Every structure is written in structure tokens, then in C-alpha cells.
């Protein structure tokens, strides 16, 4: 067995990998001396993948919203038991999560790593859906949907995405709606499973004090016993999204002690993947750090006015088919905070980020990347995040090193345009006297 080793002399790290005959990509990131071992088994399949052409048959299939998340729930159920119980008997802790573009299954363990690894690989590749257990799960997920709808931090961002996007499925709750999940049945679950859970659409990663070749050989042996046939490429279908924002503002009243504000800037420069998408993400993120980081003048101003607290944040969510900047948090005065943020953004676009501020933020990002290798959980999450976007953590380091002030200033001008702005506000619900 030939294992490929990719090293980064700056980070002084190495990743071991192999592509198996089934198409599964296997990676191991050794962390000598670490007690905890961590493994993920992830598929490039998330909530936005509700419309696709079925490989090998060519059937155009539109499935109910929330089915990727529903499928994740059902994977933990077996005919004679529960997967969580099997991990617990081994002293391992298991979990899973569904995002817009991926679903990840994982476990962490200090002992019995190899036995836990077999459980992970086998349960993810052995679905068990029945009419009865699918119907039972609908009530459970309905409760989850209703619970999140009552959480202001979720609602303020969901409303923002609904304001930014006309038709792209990123505007839809990852879990779907109460109405959509009741249209799910076992046949649709199996169809989605067969399409998106083929090894060629998946990636396995192990992090910890491990022998890379031994781990890769164990995964290879496990997969060889299952005899997967090749699968043609998956064609995902997305509606054509208009460049404009759908709605300038959404205001909702909820039972909260303080209002919440989210500003969103829709980015229409999509269609990128790999290194190009990474370069764009690094430039925009660095621009946001320079503009709104805790050492910035704008942050100091809005903080000293009592307009934000430690929960204030910002992010750039970017994939091949959608991208947006999101800024906000709790505030005593949403309008005042919005005015100061837009004023600060305009000033930064006119004056640019000075080189000292740029270099400070770039060094901070490099330091954050290095410290990432001290957390197996965060390292695995970021590794998969980059992998599904056709790039890597090592590419991230190289892009950071090549980043210049002009890249950051161009991002400020191009990706924070008032024309592409939408606002989401959660206000305290008025109570009767």
C-alpha cells in the first residue's frame, strides 16, 4: 500500500493520505503525545442539495427540504439497537451534524480507537430505514424545528438569509420545515443515501497519536469487504439566483430582553472553488478582522457606546454557489448600531486599511492556524471544511503568506456594497398592560 505524505515546512506538519479503489479519500493527521483520538466520516451532502440528477439513472429528483438532516438522524438507528450505545460501551463519544454542504459523523476516544473506527465506518454504510422508524422520527424533528424557531440567535440569521436570497436553498432552515419533513419517506431517504453516501463522495479523517499507515490499512480493509461499485459524478441543480436582495429588512418580535441586529451583504461573485475561493475568503475575512476586530477603531467606538457586547461577531460564509458577509449581535439600539457600522464601512472603503493594521491581522490569522493544530476537534472540522471546497489547510497557510493590503482593500470595496445589503432585526415582544 502506497501512502502519500504531504508536508508543510512552515507549519512543520504532515498529512498522510490514500485514495481507495472505492473512491473514498482517507487522511490521517498525526498528533504525537495527544491522549484523545478523533475521527470523522463525512459526505459532501448538505441541506442545499435538495435537487439533483440521480447518478447512473439520469432521473431529475427534487426532494423535500430538510432531508439531509433527517437522514443524519436516522443513520444512528439499527434494527437491534442504537449506535450511541455501541460507542458508549467502547468508552467513545459519538456525534453528527448537518451543514449546508456536508454531513459529518464523528467520534472521540482515548481507548479502543480501532474498535470505535469499525463502528463508525460500518454504521454510516449500513442504513436501516423502515416506514415505522421514519414516521417516529418526524415528531422528534418537528420538536427540534420548533425549538430552534424559538431561539432568537437562530431566527435573526435565518431571517437575514431569507431577506438576502430569493430562491437559493441556503435561505431554508437546514432541518427544513414542519410541512416538508412530513413529506419524507423511507424510499426518498434510500434514494438520497445511495446518491450521496457513495464512498467517492465521502472523506475519512483521523487525528491523534496514531500510526497513519495502520489507520489507512484498517479503513482500506473495511472498505474492501464491502465491494462498492463505481458511481458516476453527481449533478447538483440549483435555481438561478437573482443578483438583488429579496427584501431590504425583516423585523420580528420575540421574547427577548434586548434587540438583535444582523447586517448581511450578498456577494454575487460566485462560481469559484479551490484556490480561487480560498483567496477570496482569506481576503474578505482579513478585511472584516481589520475593520471590526477588537483592536479596530470601529469596534472600540460601538463598544464604548454600549451598542454591543462580547457576543458581537462577523463571518464570511462562502461556497461555490452562494456567499455573504454577516455582521451583528445583541444591541440596545439596532438603528444606531446599523448607522455606525455602515458609516465605518464607508470610511474604510474610502481610506483603506493601513499596512500596520493589515499586518497585525495577517499575523493573527497565521497564529490562529498554528494553534488550530492543538485542538483535534477544531482541526478536523477545518480540515473537512477546506476539503469539501477543493483546497486544504496547507493552501490556507500559503494564501495567508501571499496576501497583501491591496487584496484586503479591494475586498472591502467589492463585498460590502450598500446595494447588496439586507437587515434582520429581532425586537422584544410588546406585552399587554
C-alpha positions as CSV (number, residue, x, y, z in Angstrom):
1,X,0.0,0.0,0.0
2,X,1.4,3.3,-1.1
3,X,0.6,6.2,1.3
4,X,1.1,9.7,0.2
5,X,2.7,12.1,2.6
6,X,2.2,15.9,2.2
7,X,4.3,18.1,4.4
8,X,4.3,21.9,5.1
9,X,7.7,23.2,6.2
10,X,6.3,26.4,7.6
11,X,3.7,24.7,9.8
12,X,6.0,21.7,10.3
13,X,3.0,19.4,9.9
14,X,2.3,16.4,7.7
15,X,-0.8,14.7,6.4
16,X,-0.9,11.1,5.3
17,X,-3.5,10.1,2.7
18,X,-4.6,7.5,0.2
19,X,-7.5,7.2,-2.3
20,X,-9.1,3.7,-2.0
21,X,-10.4,1.7,-5.0
22,X,-14.0,2.7,-4.0
23,X,-13.1,6.3,-4.4
24,X,-13.0,7.1,-0.6
25,X,-10.3,9.6,0.4
26,X,-8.6,8.7,3.6
27,X,-6.5,11.2,5.6
28,X,-4.6,10.9,8.9
29,X,-3.2,13.9,10.8
30,X,-0.7,12.6,13.4
31,X,-0.7,14.4,16.8
32,X,2.1,12.7,18.8
33,X,1.6,12.8,22.5
34,X,-2.1,13.6,22.4
35,X,-4.3,11.4,24.6
36,X,-7.6,12.0,22.6
37,X,-8.1,10.5,19.2
38,X,-10.7,11.8,16.8
39,X,-12.2,10.5,13.6
40,X,-14.7,11.9,11.1
41,X,-16.6,10.2,8.3
42,X,-18.2,13.0,6.1
43,X,-20.2,13.2,3.0
44,X,-20.4,16.1,0.6
45,X,-24.1,16.3,1.1
46,X,-25.9,19.1,2.9
47,X,-29.2,20.9,3.2
48,X,-28.8,22.8,-0.1
49,X,-28.6,19.6,-2.1
50,X,-32.4,19.1,-2.5
51,X,-32.4,19.0,-6.3
52,X,-30.1,16.7,-8.2
53,X,-29.8,14.2,-11.1
54,X,-29.5,10.7,-9.8
55,X,-26.2,9.1,-10.9
56,X,-26.5,6.2,-13.3
57,X,-30.2,6.6,-13.9
58,X,-30.3,10.3,-15.0
59,X,-33.5,10.9,-13.1
60,X,-34.1,14.6,-12.1
61,X,-35.2,14.4,-8.5
62,X,-36.5,17.2,-6.2
63,X,-36.7,16.1,-2.6
64,X,-38.3,17.8,0.5
65,X,-36.3,20.4,2.4
66,X,-34.5,19.0,5.4
67,X,-34.0,15.5,4.1
68,X,-30.2,15.6,4.6
69,X,-30.6,16.4,8.3
70,X,-33.4,13.8,8.6
71,X,-31.1,11.2,7.1
72,X,-28.4,12.1,9.6
73,X,-30.8,11.4,12.4
74,X,-31.9,8.1,11.0
75,X,-28.3,6.8,10.5
76,X,-27.9,6.2,14.2
77,X,-30.7,3.7,14.4
78,X,-30.1,0.0,13.8
79,X,-32.5,-2.9,13.7
80,X,-31.4,-4.2,17.1
81,X,-30.2,-1.1,19.0
82,X,-28.8,2.3,19.0
83,X,-25.4,3.3,17.7
84,X,-24.7,5.7,20.6
85,X,-24.9,2.7,23.0
86,X,-22.3,0.8,21.0
87,X,-19.9,3.7,21.1
88,X,-20.5,4.2,24.9
89,X,-19.6,0.6,25.6
90,X,-16.3,1.3,24.0
91,X,-15.7,4.4,26.0
92,X,-16.1,6.6,22.9
93,X,-18.3,9.6,22.4
94,X,-20.1,9.9,19.1
95,X,-22.0,12.7,17.3
96,X,-23.0,14.1,13.9
97,X,-24.1,17.4,12.3
98,X,-25.5,18.6,9.1
99,X,-24.5,21.8,7.4
100,X,-25.5,23.5,4.1
101,X,-23.0,21.5,2.1
102,X,-21.9,18.5,4.2
103,X,-22.9,15.9,6.8
104,X,-20.3,14.7,9.3
105,X,-20.3,11.7,11.6
106,X,-17.6,11.5,14.3
107,X,-16.3,10.0,17.5
108,X,-13.6,10.8,20.0
109,X,-11.9,8.3,22.2
110,X,-8.9,7.7,24.4
111,X,-9.0,3.9,24.2
112,X,-10.5,1.3,21.8
113,X,-9.9,3.5,18.8
114,X,-9.7,0.7,16.3
115,X,-12.9,-0.9,17.5
116,X,-14.7,2.5,17.5
117,X,-13.4,3.1,14.0
118,X,-15.0,-0.1,12.8
119,X,-18.3,1.0,14.3
120,X,-18.1,4.4,12.6
121,X,-17.4,3.0,9.2
122,X,-20.0,0.3,9.4
123,X,-23.0,2.2,10.7
124,X,-22.6,5.0,8.3
125,X,-22.5,2.5,5.5
126,X,-25.4,0.4,6.7
127,X,-28.7,2.4,6.6
128,X,-31.8,1.0,8.2
129,X,-35.0,2.8,7.3
130,X,-38.5,1.5,7.9
131,X,-41.9,3.1,7.5
132,X,-42.3,2.9,11.2
133,X,-39.0,4.4,12.3
134,X,-39.3,7.2,9.7
135,X,-42.7,8.2,10.9
136,X,-41.5,8.2,14.5
137,X,-38.6,10.5,13.7
138,X,-40.9,13.1,12.1
139,X,-42.3,14.0,15.5
140,X,-38.8,14.3,17.0
141,X,-37.5,16.6,14.3
142,X,-40.7,18.6,14.4
143,X,-39.9,19.4,18.0
144,X,-36.4,20.3,17.1
145,X,-37.5,22.7,14.3
146,X,-40.0,24.4,16.7
147,X,-37.3,24.7,19.4
148,X,-34.9,26.4,17.1
149,X,-37.6,28.7,15.8
150,X,-37.9,30.0,19.4
151,X,-34.2,30.7,19.6
152,X,-33.5,34.4,18.8
153,X,-29.9,33.8,17.6
154,X,-31.1,31.3,15.1
155,X,-34.1,33.4,14.0
156,X,-32.1,36.6,13.4
157,X,-29.8,34.8,10.9
158,X,-32.5,32.7,9.3
159,X,-34.5,35.8,8.6
160,X,-31.4,37.5,7.2
161,X,-30.8,34.7,4.7
162,X,-34.4,34.8,3.7
163,X,-34.0,38.5,3.1
164,X,-30.8,38.1,1.1
165,X,-31.9,35.2,-1.2
166,X,-34.8,34.9,-3.5
167,X,-34.7,31.2,-4.4
168,X,-31.3,29.6,-3.4
169,X,-31.9,26.8,-0.8
170,X,-29.4,28.4,1.6
171,X,-32.3,30.6,2.7
172,X,-34.1,27.5,4.0
173,X,-33.6,26.1,7.5
174,X,-31.1,23.2,7.5
175,X,-33.7,21.0,9.2
176,X,-36.4,22.0,6.7
177,X,-39.9,23.0,7.8
178,X,-42.6,21.1,9.7
179,X,-44.5,20.7,6.4
180,X,-41.5,19.5,4.4
181,X,-40.4,16.8,6.8
182,X,-43.8,15.2,6.8
183,X,-43.3,14.5,3.0
184,X,-40.2,12.4,3.7
185,X,-40.5,8.7,3.4
186,X,-38.1,5.7,3.5
187,X,-37.8,5.4,-0.3
188,X,-36.7,9.0,-0.6
189,X,-34.2,8.5,2.2
190,X,-32.7,5.5,0.5
191,X,-32.6,7.4,-2.8
192,X,-30.6,10.2,-1.2
193,X,-28.4,7.8,0.7
194,X,-27.5,5.8,-2.4
195,X,-26.7,9.1,-4.3
196,X,-24.7,11.0,-1.8
197,X,-23.2,8.3,0.6
198,X,-21.2,6.6,-2.0
199,X,-17.5,6.4,-0.9
200,X,-16.4,8.5,-3.8
201,X,-18.4,11.4,-2.4
202,X,-17.0,11.0,1.1
203,X,-13.9,11.6,3.1
204,X,-12.5,9.9,6.2
205,X,-10.2,11.7,8.6
206,X,-8.4,10.6,11.8
207,X,-6.5,12.9,14.1
208,X,-4.4,11.9,17.1
209,X,-1.4,9.9,18.3
210,X,-1.9,7.3,15.6
211,X,0.2,5.2,13.2
212,X,-1.0,6.7,9.8
213,X,-0.3,3.6,7.8
214,X,-2.1,1.3,10.2
215,X,-5.2,3.5,10.3
216,X,-5.3,3.8,6.5
217,X,-4.8,0.0,6.2
218,X,-7.7,-0.6,8.6
219,X,-10.0,1.6,6.6
220,X,-8.9,0.0,3.3
221,X,-9.6,-3.5,4.7
222,X,-13.0,-2.4,5.9
223,X,-14.0,-0.9,2.6
224,X,-12.6,-3.9,0.6
225,X,-15.0,-6.2,2.4
226,X,-18.0,-4.2,1.2
227,X,-17.3,-4.3,-2.6
228,X,-18.5,-0.9,-3.7
229,X,-19.2,-0.4,-7.4
230,X,-18.0,2.8,-9.1
231,X,-20.5,5.7,-9.3
232,X,-20.8,8.4,-11.9
233,X,-20.5,12.1,-10.9
234,X,-23.4,13.7,-9.0
235,X,-25.0,16.6,-10.8
236,X,-26.5,19.1,-8.3
237,X,-29.1,21.5,-9.5
238,X,-29.7,25.0,-8.1
239,X,-32.2,27.6,-9.2
240,X,-30.8,30.8,-10.8
241,X,-30.5,33.3,-8.1
242,X,-31.2,37.0,-9.0
243,X,-28.3,39.4,-8.0
244,X,-30.6,41.6,-5.9
245,X,-31.5,41.1,-2.3
246,X,-35.1,39.7,-1.9
247,X,-36.1,42.1,0.9
248,X,-34.3,45.0,2.5
249,X,-35.4,44.4,6.0
250,X,-37.1,41.7,8.1
251,X,-38.2,42.7,11.6
252,X,-39.7,40.1,14.0
253,X,-40.8,40.3,17.6
254,X,-39.8,37.7,20.1
255,X,-39.5,37.2,23.8
256,X,-36.0,38.7,24.3
257,X,-34.6,41.1,26.8
258,X,-32.5,43.1,24.2
259,X,-32.9,43.6,20.5
260,X,-30.7,41.8,18.0
261,X,-29.3,43.1,14.7
262,X,-27.8,41.2,11.7
263,X,-26.5,43.0,8.6
264,X,-26.0,40.9,5.5
265,X,-24.1,41.8,2.3
266,X,-24.9,39.4,-0.5
267,X,-21.9,38.5,-2.6
268,X,-22.8,37.8,-6.2
269,X,-19.2,36.9,-7.3
270,X,-19.9,33.2,-7.1
271,X,-18.9,30.1,-9.1
272,X,-15.4,29.8,-7.6
273,X,-13.9,26.7,-5.9
274,X,-10.5,25.6,-4.8
275,X,-7.7,28.1,-4.5
276,X,-9.6,31.0,-6.0
277,X,-12.4,30.6,-3.5
278,X,-9.9,30.4,-0.7
279,X,-8.0,33.5,-1.8
280,X,-11.3,35.4,-1.8
281,X,-12.3,34.1,1.6
282,X,-9.0,34.9,3.2
283,X,-9.1,38.5,1.8
284,X,-12.7,39.1,2.9
285,X,-12.1,37.6,6.4
286,X,-8.9,39.6,6.9
287,X,-10.8,42.8,5.8
288,X,-13.5,42.1,8.4
289,X,-10.9,41.5,11.1
290,X,-9.2,44.8,10.3
291,X,-12.5,46.6,10.2
292,X,-14.3,45.1,13.1
293,X,-11.7,43.2,15.2
294,X,-11.4,44.1,18.9
295,X,-8.3,46.3,18.1
296,X,-10.1,48.3,15.5
297,X,-11.3,51.9,16.0
298,X,-14.8,51.0,14.8
299,X,-15.1,48.2,17.4
300,X,-13.9,50.5,20.1
301,X,-16.5,53.1,19.2
302,X,-19.5,50.9,19.1
303,X,-18.4,49.0,22.2
304,X,-17.8,52.2,24.3
305,X,-21.3,53.4,23.3
306,X,-22.7,50.3,24.8
307,X,-24.1,49.2,21.5
308,X,-22.5,45.7,21.5
309,X,-21.4,43.1,24.0
310,X,-19.0,40.1,23.8
311,X,-21.5,38.3,21.6
312,X,-20.9,40.7,18.7
313,X,-19.4,38.9,15.7
314,X,-19.0,38.7,11.9
315,X,-18.4,36.0,9.3
316,X,-18.0,35.4,5.6
317,X,-20.0,32.3,4.6
318,X,-18.8,31.4,1.1
319,X,-19.3,28.3,-1.1
320,X,-19.3,27.8,-4.8
321,X,-22.9,28.8,-5.3
322,X,-23.5,31.4,-2.6
323,X,-21.6,33.9,-0.4
324,X,-22.5,36.6,2.1
325,X,-21.0,38.7,4.8
326,X,-22.9,38.7,8.1
327,X,-22.3,41.2,10.9
328,X,-24.2,41.7,14.2
329,X,-25.3,40.6,17.7
330,X,-27.4,41.9,20.6
331,X,-27.7,45.7,20.9
332,X,-29.7,48.2,22.8
333,X,-30.2,50.3,19.7
334,X,-30.4,48.4,16.3
335,X,-30.7,51.6,14.3
336,X,-27.8,53.4,15.9
337,X,-25.6,50.3,15.5
338,X,-26.6,49.9,11.9
339,X,-25.8,53.6,11.2
340,X,-22.4,53.4,12.8
341,X,-21.5,50.1,11.1
342,X,-22.4,51.5,7.7
343,X,-20.6,54.7,8.4
344,X,-17.4,52.8,9.5
345,X,-17.6,50.6,6.4
346,X,-17.9,53.5,4.1
347,X,-14.9,55.3,5.7
348,X,-12.8,52.2,5.5
349,X,-13.7,51.8,1.8
350,X,-12.6,55.4,1.1
351,X,-9.4,55.4,3.3
352,X,-8.3,51.8,3.1
353,X,-6.8,49.6,5.7
354,X,-3.3,50.8,6.8
355,X,-0.4,48.4,6.4
356,X,0.2,48.2,10.2
357,X,-3.4,47.1,10.8
358,X,-3.3,44.7,7.8
359,X,0.0,43.1,9.0
360,X,-1.4,42.7,12.6
361,X,-4.4,40.9,11.3
362,X,-2.4,38.7,9.0
363,X,-0.1,37.6,11.8
364,X,-3.1,36.9,14.0
365,X,-4.6,34.6,11.3
366,X,-1.3,32.8,11.0
367,X,-1.1,32.3,14.7
368,X,-4.7,31.1,14.7
369,X,-3.8,28.5,12.1
370,X,-0.9,27.2,14.1
371,X,-2.9,27.0,17.3
372,X,-5.6,25.1,15.4
373,X,-3.3,22.0,15.4
374,X,-3.5,21.9,19.2
375,X,-7.3,21.0,19.1
376,X,-8.1,17.7,17.3
377,X,-11.8,18.6,17.1
378,X,-11.3,22.1,15.6
379,X,-8.6,20.7,13.3
380,X,-10.8,18.0,12.0
381,X,-13.7,20.5,11.4
382,X,-11.5,22.9,9.5
383,X,-9.8,20.2,7.5
384,X,-13.1,18.9,6.2
385,X,-14.3,22.5,5.6
386,X,-11.4,23.1,3.3
387,X,-11.5,19.6,1.7
388,X,-15.1,20.0,0.5
389,X,-14.1,23.3,-1.1
390,X,-11.4,21.6,-3.0
391,X,-8.5,23.1,-1.0
392,X,-6.6,22.4,2.2
393,X,-5.2,23.9,5.4
394,X,-1.7,23.9,3.8
395,X,-3.2,26.0,1.0
396,X,-4.6,28.4,3.6
397,X,-1.2,29.0,5.0
398,X,0.3,29.7,1.6
399,X,-2.6,32.1,0.7
400,X,-2.1,34.0,4.0
401,X,1.6,34.4,3.3
402,X,0.9,35.9,-0.1
403,X,-2.0,38.2,1.0
404,X,-1.4,41.9,0.5
405,X,-3.1,45.1,1.7
406,X,-4.4,45.7,-1.8
407,X,-6.3,42.4,-1.7
408,X,-8.0,43.4,1.6
409,X,-8.9,46.9,0.4
410,X,-10.4,45.5,-2.8
411,X,-12.5,43.1,-0.7
412,X,-13.8,46.0,1.4
413,X,-14.9,47.8,-1.7
414,X,-16.3,44.8,-3.6
415,X,-18.0,42.8,-0.9
416,X,-19.6,45.4,1.4
417,X,-21.8,47.2,-1.1
418,X,-24.9,49.0,0.2
419,X,-26.7,47.8,-2.9
420,X,-26.4,44.3,-1.7
421,X,-27.4,45.0,2.0
422,X,-30.2,43.4,3.9
423,X,-31.1,43.8,7.6
424,X,-32.6,41.4,10.1
425,X,-33.9,42.7,13.5
426,X,-35.3,40.9,16.4
427,X,-37.3,43.2,18.8
428,X,-38.6,42.5,22.3
429,X,-42.2,41.4,22.0
430,X,-44.6,44.0,23.4
431,X,-46.7,42.8,26.3
432,X,-50.1,44.0,27.3
433,X,-50.6,46.2,30.3
